[in-house]
Amino acid sequence: MKHARLLILAALVLIVGIPVVAGRVRRSGEAAHPAGHADRTLVVVTPHIEQIRLEFGLAFSRWHKRVHGEEVLIDWRTPGGTTEIRKLLESQAEAAVAAGACTVIAPRALKDRGSEKEGLPEAVIDRERADLPDVFFGGGSFEHTAAKTGIVTTATVEGAPTRVRVRISAPPGPAPFTGAYLESVYGPENRVGVERLYDDDQFWFGTALSGFGIVYNRDLLRELDLNEPTSFAELGDPRLFRRVALADPRLSGSVATLYDAILNKEGWDRGWRTLREMSANARYFSSSSTQPPLDVSQGECAAGVAIDFYGRGQSQSLIKPGADPSSSRVGYVDPPGATYVDADPASIINGARHPELARRFVEFCLTDEAQALWQFAPLDRRPGVAADALGPRHERLRRMPVKPSMYEKHLDRFTDKTNAFEIASQTPLRGWRDAIGPLMGAFAIDNLHELHEAWAALIRARADKSFPPARLALMEEAFYAMPTQRITGPGGASSDLPLSEANYKVVSAFTGRWRDAEKGSQAKVAYTRFFREQYVKVTRLATQTTVGSTAPQLHRE
């Protein structure tokens, strides 16, 4: 029954996730191919916006016709954000293994996180018996690395149930790219800032670079008497109460990367404080990283977090032709010293129906022809087209290329004349990303009403010069408090550990990085209850009429 439910669920999600992209692309003026006119079809699942899908669909088909002699139609699937896509692919892979559509092999010796360390065999999905997409295109390196790691499930091997690892992605076949080829694309160092440009085992390849910053509405900031922001901490300004647009890190891997960059830059205590204050000012938490720039441009919010190309693109869409970018009512900034740059990869799916086409798509994405799509001006908007005819046909995409040589040869032709390799933060990763979803879900997203009430009470108390300092201190302590985690040892003895920088590794290991079905779920429920109680305490302290010995003590679990 479980296996049947998995198959049904995966099929339903896939059907629901297939958008009417082809129709929308045709309405924009040009389709990659009229239906049925392509020689072959490549299925690509992606979080990318329509403009990117349009330009890459057209360009890949032209390139493939020229290089390989046949036209290819890309069947785009857009079921949600990067995290949602990965979870969908995991469900489909698990269903394929449950149905026996796989071959079990010995653990592979990989350079990074190989399953040979745990002794688990691996399931290679049979492309003829499973119906999976060919390529996972877009999103951050974290989600693509998670796709490489895959899931552990049960397969039937020689009639016996066997635990196996199923990787969602796979290296290109029939042979990996050569080291010389990869160096010609990415340069001698596989690095941008502190991150990799491609996976050492070739499970994913960076195709573009993403930075993370702040999008803001100049008109609304002037009304609020606020300067244009230059740091994420400024999104915690009380004057922005319920005027900040944020996204849910549990649903968007890109946004989780942005919040992780804040923690890496500011450290544990200050970083969580900044995220708490930003969240307290949030009007909402969107399920998609594309929503905040839209709402900021429409005046629904004064500022918000944004992936660089979404922020710049929204600003660009409001500028009159030839006008100064600063004249747009929407601005975007990469906070100085906090610009975390991450690769935006493509991965070939384990069990891809068209592995050769998938490999060619990755190869295309790494050509100068494809890299120029990200930053060059559209060909149909240039007074004179360059002899090489590089660039998108219609849409200005405003993403940063992944190839260092593009900056060396063509920076003068970029729309945004910024070298991502020069601005990338060199701050080492602290390894706290796994806590972002559970903690922000608990202290903000699932307690947003209580958080708003507590923050409003704290703002009023801070502004009231007659407010008792001792009571204000208790309110501050309760508002910024962090929960404890009950740790049970092998002998059954338990202890409560504060969730702190010093205890992070112990708590993360105990909860299975907050993914353990029992311990992880219990921790999230306990955290949500803890924060709700703290926020209620803040609002009660704000209205308390007596102080001193009768003031309640801060409750700790």
C-alpha positions, 0 to 999 in steps of 0.5 A, a space after each residue: 500500500 505504501 508503494 502504491 501511494 507513493 506512485 500515485 502521489 508522485 504521478 499526481 504531483 508531476 501532473 499538477 506541476 506541469 505548467 501551461 508554459 508553452 502557451 504562455 511562451 507563444 503569447 510572448 511572441 515566439 515559441 521554441 517550436 510549434 507543437 510537434 515540429 521538433 525532432 526530439 524533446 528534452 524534459 527540464 524541471 526548473 524554478 526559473 522564470 518564464 523569460 529564462 525558459 524562453 531564451 534558453 529554449 530558443 537558444 538550445 534548439 538553435 545550437 543543437 540544430 547547428 552542432 548536432 543536426 536536429 532540433 530539440 524542444 524543451 518541455 519545461 516543468 515548473 512545479 515550484 521552488 528549488 526545495 519543492 522540486 527536489 522533494 518532488 524528484 525524491 518522491 518520484 525516485 522513491 516510487 521508481 525504486 518501490 516499483 522495481 524500476 532500478 538496478 542496485 549496484 555497489 557503493 560508488 567511491 566518490 570524492 564528496 559524501 560517498 555512500 561507501 562510507 555507510 556501506 549502502 548499495 546504490 539504486 540506479 533508476 532504469 530510464 526505460 521503466 521510469 518516467 523522470 525528467 532529464 535535467 534539474 536546471 536552476 536553484 542553488 548549489 545546496 539543493 543540487 548537492 542534496 540531490 546528489 546525496 539523495 535519499 535512503 529507501 528500501 529496494 527488493 534485491 534477490 527477493 529480499 528488502 534491502 536498504 539502498 541509497 538513491 541519488 536524485 542526480 547522476 554524472 554525465 554519461 557515457 563518460 564524465 567531462 575531462 579535467 581539461 574541459 572543465 578547466 577551460 570552462 571554470 578556470 584553474 580554481 573550482 571556486 567563487 568566494 568560498 563556494 564551488 563552481 561545480 561538483 567534484 564528482 560531476 553530479 552538478 555544474 554551475 551555469 550561472 552565479 547568484 548574489 543575494 541582496 535587498 530590493 526596495 521602493 524609493 517612494 515608500 522609503 522617503 515617506 517613512 523618512 528612511 535612507 536606501 538600505 545598505 545592510 540586512 540589519 536595516 530591514 529590522 528598523 521599527 519604521 518598517 514594521 509589517 512593510 518587509 517582504 520575505 520568503 519561506 526558507 523551507 520552500 525556497 533554497 535560494 532564500 535559505 542561502 540568503 539567510 545563511 549568508 546573514 548568519 555567516 557574516 554576522 555570527 550566531 548571536 547577532 545573525 539570529 537577532 537580525 533575522 528575528 527583527 527582519 521577520 518581525 517586520 515581515 508582512 508575510 513569508 512568500 512560498 517563492 523568492 520571486 514574490 518579494 521584488 514584485 510586491 516591493 515594486 507594486 508598493 505593497 512593501 517598502 523593502 524585501 530580500 531578493 536574489 540579485 537578478 530578480 531585484 535588478 530585473 524588477 528595477 529594470 522593468 520600471 525604467 523608461 528606455 535610456 533613463 538612469 537606473 537610479 530614476 526607477 522607483 525600485 532599487 537593488 543593493 548587494 550589501 557591502 561585505 555580505 555578498 554571498 555568491 553561489 553557483 546556480 547549477 544544472 544536474 542530470 537526473 538519475 534515470 533521465 530518459 534522454 541522458 545524451 540530450 541532457 549531457 548536451 544541454 549541460 554542455 550548451 549551458 557552458 558555451 559562450 553562446 549560452 553564457 551571453 544570454 545571462 548578461 548581454 542586451 537583447 538582440 532585438 533592442 540593439 541599434 546594431 547587432 554585433 558580428 558574433 550575435 551573442 545575447 538573448 533574442 528578446 529578454 534582458 535576464 541580468 544574471 551573472 555568468 559562471 565562466 571567468 572568461 566572460 568577465 575577462 572578454 566581455 564585461 563591457 557588454 554586460 548590462 550589470 558591469 560587476 565581476 561576481 568573482 571580485 565581490 564574492 564574500 570570502 567569509 568561511 561557511 559556518 555550517 548552520 544552514 540546517 537550522 534556518 528552516 526549523 528555527 525561522 519556521 518556529 520563531 517567525 513563520 508559524 508564529 507570525 501573529 504572536 511575533 508581530 504583537 510582541 514586536 509592536 509591544 517592544 517597539 512601544 516600550 522602547 519609545 516610552 521614556 517612562 517605561 520601567 527599565 527592569 521590565 523592558 530588560 525582561 521583554 528584550 530577554 524574552 523576545 530574543 530568547 532561544 529554546 533548549 533541546 532535550 538530549 537523551 543519552 544511550 542509557 536513557 538519561 536526558 539533559 536540556 541543552 541551550 540551542 547555542 553556537 557551542 551546542 549546535 553540532 550536538 543538537 544537529 546530530 541528535 535531531 538528524 539535522 532536524 530531519 529525523 522523523 521523530 526527533 526532528 519533528 518533536 524539536 520543531 513542535 517544541 521550538 514553536 511552542 517555546 517561541 509562542 510562549 515567549 512572545 505572549 510573555 512580552 505582550 503581558 510584560 508590556 501591559 503589567 502595571 507593577 514591577 519589582 519583586 512581582 515581575 514574572 521571571 523569564 520562563 525557560 524550558 
